Amino acid sequence: MAAKQQYVVLQVTLKEKMLSTGSKNLGELEKVINTQAEKGYRLHTISTTTAHSSGLGGGDRIQATMVFEAID
């Protein structure tokens, strides 16, 4: 069996609702965090970047990059 990795890095793209009223898919972010916790990892670091959208759907895109650390 392969050894457990010490760190895991994942990205989730959050889509902002129109008129900046919050994210439409925070549940997806929560699911990723809980899935890693079940695997024995804790959220170590999270950083975000924003891309502004001028398209028909409107709303910004937020890229969340998360680093999870293995719990011993």
C-alpha positions in Angstrom: 0.0 0.0 0.0 1.3 3.5 -0.9 2.3 5.8 1.9 -0.1 8.7 2.6 1.0 12.0 1.1 1.9 14.6 3.7 0.1 17.4 1.7 -2.7 17.6 -0.8 -3.4 20.7 -3.0 -6.8 21.2 -4.5 -8.6 24.0 -6.3 -12.3 24.9 -6.4 -13.9 27.6 -8.5 -16.7 29.5 -6.8 -19.2 31.3 -9.0 -20.6 34.6 -7.6 -24.2 35.3 -7.9 -25.2 38.4 -9.8 -25.0 41.7 -7.9 -22.4 40.3 -5.5 -24.8 38.6 -3.2 -22.6 35.7 -2.3 -21.4 32.5 -3.8 -23.7 30.0 -5.5 -21.7 26.9 -4.7 -20.2 27.2 -1.2 -21.6 23.7 -0.6 -19.0 22.4 -3.1 -16.2 24.0 -1.1 -17.6 22.6 2.1 -17.8 19.1 0.5 -14.1 19.2 -0.6 -13.0 20.2 2.9 -15.1 17.5 4.6 -14.0 14.9 2.1 -10.3 15.6 2.9 -11.1 15.6 6.7 -12.6 12.1 6.3 -9.3 11.0 4.6 -7.3 12.3 7.6 -6.3 15.7 6.4 -6.8 19.2 7.9 -7.1 22.5 6.0 -3.7 24.1 6.4 -3.9 27.1 4.0 -6.5 28.6 1.7 -5.9 31.4 -0.8 -8.2 33.0 -3.3 -8.0 35.0 -6.6 -10.8 36.7 -8.3 -11.6 37.0 -12.0 -14.2 39.5 -13.1 -16.8 38.4 -15.6 -18.4 40.7 -18.1 -20.3 37.9 -19.8 -24.1 37.5 -20.1 -24.3 35.5 -16.9 -22.4 38.1 -14.9 -20.9 37.5 -11.5 -17.2 37.0 -10.6 -15.3 33.7 -10.4 -13.2 33.1 -7.3 -10.5 30.4 -7.5 -9.9 28.9 -4.1 -6.6 27.0 -3.7 -6.4 24.9 -0.6 -3.5 23.0 1.0 -4.4 20.1 3.2 -2.0 18.6 5.7 -2.0 15.0 6.9 -3.0 14.5 10.5 -0.7 12.1 12.3 
